[in-house]
Amino acid sequence: MKEQEKRENIIQAAYRVLAERGYDAASTKEIAREAGVAQGLIGYYFASKDMLFAEVFRRESERYCESLPFIREQGEREVSAETIRAVLSVPKSRAKDDPSWIKLRYELYALGMRNDAVSANIRDTLERKREHLTGLIRLVGKLPEDKARALAPILLAVFDGLGMQHLCDDDFDYDGAYDVLADMLEAYVKRATGGNP
């Protein structure tokens, strides 16, 4: 197995173990077993378990951002209520289709608040996500840069918050919350652009 392949296996194993067991219960021994490598190899690639988990967060965030061609296709269309709802179906489906990702995000946010060595990595990852989201908002909503940049962190927080509520509360009206979000965005885009989504 090549060096890069070993490192990648460790990152993927850490994702699975962390998502399944949570930060406190996830051990490097279990991650090594899951990855099919010696436990000492984890220390060779990553200074600490926290740094490994921060890398998991960075990698999964980038992978998610790169896997959104559907949203880019919507940017080629005229802004409409249907377009906004179609675009929102992407983050909405994340909590339904991959709940372990939502759990992992909250584990890593908490880790970043506890560990200064990891907080810079998580802060940089969040900055890249906001930049990516700003670009998508400009593309799909046809908003000017300043408005898109102001809206991006709000939407990021809303997506995470709705996903968490969906996972924690079986009675939470997840679909209804996204319907209201779509209505709010439609009104905002209409006001901000002077158009008619």
N, C-alpha and C positions, 0 to 999 in steps of 0.2 A: 504494500500500500504506500503510495507516494505521500510526502510530507503534507502537501496541501489537502490531499484527500483525508488524511488523519485529522487534521485541524477541522475540516468541514464536518467530518463525522462527529467530532466532539461537540461542535456547535449545535448540530441537529439533535444529538442525544440530550444535550442540556436543555434544549427547547422542550423536548418531550417530557423529560423528568420534571422540570420546573413547572410545566403546565399541569402535569398530573398530580404532583405531590406538594407543590408550593415551595417557596424559598427555603424555609427553615428545615423542611424534611428532605430536601434534595441534597444528596451527598455526592462528592466527587467520585467516590467508590462506585456508586450506582451509575453515575454518568459514564464512567470508564467502561463498566460492564455493558451498558447499553450501546456505547460507541464501538466496542470490540477492541479497546486499546488498554495499555497498562495505565494504572492510575497516575503514575509519575509523569506521564506524557501531558496530562492536563496542566501541571505546574510548569512544564517546559514551554507551552504555548501561551499560558495565561498566568499573570502574576498572582491572581487570587480567584476564588470562586465568584466573587462579586464582579471582577473584570470579565470573566467568562459570560456571566449573565448580562452584563452591559453590552457585550458584543452580540449576544443573541438578540437583544432588543434592537440594536442598530441594524443588524442583518435582516431581521423580519420586517422592520419598518421600511427598509429600502426595497425589499422584495414585494411588499404590498404596494408601495408607490409605483413600482415598475409594472405591476400587473393590472393596470387600469386603462387598457386601450379603449374600452367601452365608453369611458368618460370623455376621452379625447374625440371619439367619433361624435359624441353629442355636441361638442364645441363647433362642429362644422354646420350645425343646424341653427335656425333662428331660435332665440330664447323664447321659451314658452313654458306654461305650467307643466305640460307633459314632459318636457326636457328636464326641468328641475326635479320632478318626481322620479324620472328614470335615473338621473344621476344619484339621487339620494338612495336608490335601491342598492347601490354598491356598499356604502358603509353600513346600511341597515342589515344587509345580509351577512355581514361579517360576524356579528354576535350570534346569529342563528346558525350559520354554517360552520363556524370555527370558534366556539365559546372558549376554548383553551387560550386563544390569542388574547381575548379580553382579560381573562384571569392573569395571564402572563404580564400584560401591560401594567396592571395594578401592582403586581408583585415587584416589578422593576421600578415603578414610580416610587414605591415605598423604599426600596433599596437605595435609590438615588438621593432620597432625603436623609438617609441614615449614614451614607458613606461618601465622604468628599471625593475619594479617588474615582468613584463611579459617577458622581453627579455631573462632572464635566462631559462625560461620554453621553449620558442621557440628555443633557441640555443641548448638546450638538445635534443629536438625533432628532430631538423635538424641533429644533430650528430648521433642519432640513425638511421635516414633514410640513412645517408651516410654509416654507418656501414652495414646496411642491404643491400644496393646497392653494396657495396664492395664485400660482400659474394656472391651475385648473379652474379656479373661480373666474379669473380674467378670460380664459378661453370659453367657458360655458356661459357665464353670466354677462360677458361683454362689459365687465365693470372696469373702471380705471384702476390703476395700480394701487393708489392709496386706499381706496375702498376695499379692494380685494385683500390687501395686506391686513387691514383692520378686521375683516370678517374671518380670515383663516384661523386664528387662534380660538375664536368663539366657536366655530364649527368643529374644530378638533376637540374642544372640551365637551361640546354637546354630543358628538359621536361616542366619545368614551363614556360619558355619563349615562346616556341612554342604554348603551351596551351593558354597563354594570347593573343598571336597574332591571334590565331584561333578565340577566343571569340570577339576580338575587331575589326577585319577586315574581312568582308565578302569576299573580293577579295584575301585574303592571301592564297597561295598555300600550305596548311597544308600537304597534302599527298606528294607533291613534296619535301617539306622540310624534311620529314621523310625518303623519298627515298634517298636523299643526305646523311642524317645522317647514314643510314644503309651502304651506300657505304664507308663513312669515317670510320665507326667502323670496317667494314670488312678489309679495308686496314690496319688499326691500329693493329687489332688482328693478322693479317698475319705477319706484321713486328715484333710485340712484341714477337710472339711465334715461328717465323720461320716456321709457318705452312701454310696450304692452306685452309682458310675458304671458 
